[in-house]
Amino acid sequence: MVKVWYSLYSRMLNRSNLVKAFSKVKSSNGAGGIDGQSIKDFAESLTSNIDQILTELQEKSYQPQPVRRVEIPKA
C-alpha cells in the first residue's frame, strides 16, 4: 500500500527533515540565496538557524526570500 500525503506542511515541521534538506543542498554544492548568506555561513550556526526556521514555520510567520533565477544553457 502506498502512503498518500495530502499536506507537505506538516512534514516541514520536522527538525530532522529540515536538517536533511540542508544536507542535500550542501552536498550538491547549492548556491547561497538572494540574501547573500552562504551555505558555509548557514552551517556555522546550523542549530540556531534550523530552530529559527522551525519556529517561524510553526507560527506560520515564515516569509521566504525571493528566488534568484539562474538560466542553465541547454543544447
C-alpha positions in Angstrom: 0.0 0.0 0.0 1.3 3.4 -1.0 1.1 6.2 1.6 -0.5 9.3 0.2 0.4 12.7 1.7 -2.2 15.4 1.4 -0.2 18.1 3.1 3.5 18.6 3.0 3.5 21.4 5.5 3.4 19.0 8.5 6.5 17.3 7.1 8.4 20.6 7.1 7.7 20.9 10.8 10.0 18.0 11.5 13.5 19.2 12.5 15.2 16.1 11.0 13.6 16.8 7.6 14.9 20.4 7.7 18.4 19.1 8.5 18.2 16.5 5.8 17.1 19.2 3.3 20.1 21.4 4.3 22.4 18.4 3.9 21.1 17.8 0.4 21.7 21.4 -0.6 25.2 21.4 0.9 26.2 18.0 -0.7 25.0 19.2 -4.2 27.1 22.4 -3.8 24.0 24.6 -3.7 24.4 28.3 -4.1 23.6 30.8 -1.4 20.3 32.7 -1.6 19.5 36.2 -2.7 20.0 37.3 0.9 23.8 36.9 0.5 24.2 34.2 3.2 26.4 31.4 2.0 25.9 27.8 2.7 29.1 27.9 4.9 27.7 30.8 7.0 24.4 29.0 7.4 26.2 25.8 8.5 28.3 27.6 11.1 25.1 28.2 13.2 23.0 25.4 11.8 21.2 24.6 15.0 20.0 28.1 15.7 19.1 28.7 12.0 17.1 25.5 11.9 15.4 26.4 15.2 14.5 29.9 13.8 13.0 28.5 10.6 11.2 25.8 12.6 9.7 28.4 14.9 8.6 30.6 12.0 7.0 27.6 10.2 5.1 26.6 13.4 3.9 30.2 13.9 3.1 30.5 10.2 5.1 33.7 10.1 7.9 32.4 7.7 8.4 34.7 4.7 10.7 33.2 2.1 13.2 35.4 0.3 12.7 36.0 -3.4 14.3 33.3 -5.6 17.3 34.0 -7.6 16.8 32.7 -11.1 19.7 31.2 -12.9 19.4 30.2 -16.5 21.1 26.9 -17.4 22.2 26.8 -21.0 20.9 23.7 -22.9 21.6 22.3 -26.3 
